[in-house]
Amino acid sequence: MSNQKIVLASGNLGKAKEFSDILGKLGIDIVLQKEFNVPDCVEDGLSFVENAIKKARNAAKYSNLPALADDSGLCVDYLKGAPGIYSARFSAPDPTDSKNNAKLLELLKDVPMNQRQASY
């Protein structure tokens, strides 16, 4: 009997390894969505949960398999939770990790270190 396959609605190899380490013990094989040529979906939900649901539904639609997704971002207390769901595109119109980090540091440059709490 073969293992159950679940498509991971991500291209992140680190996430795939984490999910495989956990779910592999249960006989579940994690397969990245790129194996099924799943196009990226628009993450225009109003919360991390909505975006994760959209990504999972998109991956399931194109792969015809059950899908698993997550969504995350950096939530800075001083910025009232920003960038939050907009973390990946924080420095739009042409966001990169470097530009996102630079923008965040610029916004926090005058904020004392003890007021720079954040969570993922």
N, C-alpha and C positions, 0 to 999 in steps of 0.2 A: 504494500500500500504506500502510495507516495504522500509526501507532506502537503499540507494545505499551503497554497501560495496566496500572499497578500501583497498588493502593489503599494509601495510607499510613494505618496504624492510629493516627491522631492527628488532633487538631484544630488543631495548632500550625502557623500559617502560616510561621513562621521555619524549622521543620524541613522543611516542604514545599518551600520555596525552596531550602534546602541540597540536598535530595535531587534536586530538579528540575535544579539547576545541574550536578550530577554525572551523573545518569542521562539527562538530556535529550540529551546528546551521543551517547548510545548508541541514540537512537530510542525512549526509554521516557518515557511521560507519567505523572507522579505525580498521583493524584487523591485528595483528602482523603476520609476515610471518611464524613463528613457528607453527601457527595453521594449516598450510598446509604442514608442513615438508619441507619447502623450504631450500635447501642446500645453504650455503654461496657461493657467487661467488668470483672469483679472482678479486681483485680490482687492475688491472694493467693498468688502464687508465693513461693518461699523465696530467690529470687535475681533479679537484673536480667534474666538470660537467660530464666528461666521466665516472668517477667511479659511480656517481649517476645514470646515464643512464643505465650502466651495471647492477647495483643492481635492478633497477626498472624492467628492461626487464626480469631478472632472476626470480624475484618474480611473475611477470605476467605469465610467462611461466609455472611455477609450480602450481600456484593457479587458473589459468584461470579467473583472475579478473584484473581490472585495478590496477596499482601499483603506489606508490609514494615513492620516495627515496631522500635522501640528502647525501652529503658527506662533511666532514669538517676536519679541522686540524689546528694546531698551526703554524703560519707563523711568524718567528722572523726576524725582519728587519736586525739586525746585521749579521745574518746567511744567508742573501740573500733569505729569504723566507722559509728556511728549518725550521723544517722538512716537512712542507707542506703536500702534499698527502701521505707522508711516516710517518706521525705522530704516527699512531698506531703501526707501526713496526720499529720505529726509533732505538730501541736498539736490533735489530735482532742479533742473530738467535732465541732467546727465549724472545721476548719482553713482558714486563708487564708495567703497568702505572708507577710503582715505578722505574723500570730500565730506562724507557723513560725520566722521570723527572730527574733522577740522571745524565744521559748522557747530557741532556740539560744544567743542572746547571754546569756540568764539563766544557762544551764548553764555557760557559759564565762567568766562575769564575774570569777572569781577565778583564772583560768588565765593565766599569763604569755603575752604576745603571741608569743613565740618557740616556744610549745608549741601553737599553734592551727593546725597544718597540716591541710589538707583536700584532697580530690580529688573530682572528679565522675565 
